[in-house]
């Protein structure tokens, strides 16, 4: 069996064995595309367990990652512009220099995440949890930061969020 086909069949078995929680309508083809190419604009990845996955420099423009588990994931330099990350779990995730422009992070869990130099320009962070997150150099200009939980109100560039 060719290595590519073997990898594809292993990934398919992982999906069949419950990679995503029941009741969530993610697209298995989108998961495979993300896993093998890191190129997944407008993909449906709702509720998937992507914890610990290396998604550095991934293109997730407009992707739906609502409710996804991205704990400890590497998303350095990732394109998450217009992505839906509402209620996503990003605890301890590495989002250094990620682009989250106009992303929906409503109620997302970003505690202990590394957000250094990430751009949250005009993003929705309503009631997001940023406790213990590294906000050094992060840009929150125009972002909705109402009700955000954080332990250092002077960290990061807030840029006059709403």
HUQUI-V447407 format. One record per run of one state. SS is the DSSP state (a for helix, b for strand, c for the rest). FROM is the first residue (numbers start at 0). TO is the last residue. If there is no record, write none. Layout:
# HUQUI-V447407
ss: {SS | SS}
from: {FROM | FROM}
to: {TO | TO}
This chain:
# HUQUI-V447407
ss: {c | a | c | b | c | a | c | b | c | b | c | b | c | b | c | b | c | b | c | b | c | b | c | b | c | b | c | b | c | b | c | b | c | b | c | b | c | b | c | b | c | b | c | b | c | b | c | b | c | b | c | b | c | b | c}
from: {0 | 2 | 16 | 19 | 20 | 27 | 37 | 38 | 39 | 43 | 44 | 47 | 49 | 53 | 54 | 58 | 59 | 63 | 64 | 68 | 69 | 73 | 74 | 78 | 79 | 83 | 84 | 88 | 89 | 93 | 94 | 98 | 99 | 103 | 104 | 108 | 109 | 113 | 114 | 118 | 119 | 123 | 124 | 128 | 129 | 133 | 134 | 138 | 139 | 143 | 144 | 148 | 149 | 156 | 157}
to: {1 | 15 | 18 | 19 | 26 | 36 | 37 | 38 | 42 | 43 | 46 | 48 | 52 | 53 | 57 | 58 | 62 | 63 | 67 | 68 | 72 | 73 | 77 | 78 | 82 | 83 | 87 | 88 | 92 | 93 | 97 | 98 | 102 | 103 | 107 | 108 | 112 | 113 | 117 | 118 | 122 | 123 | 127 | 128 | 132 | 133 | 137 | 138 | 142 | 143 | 147 | 148 | 155 | 156 | 161}
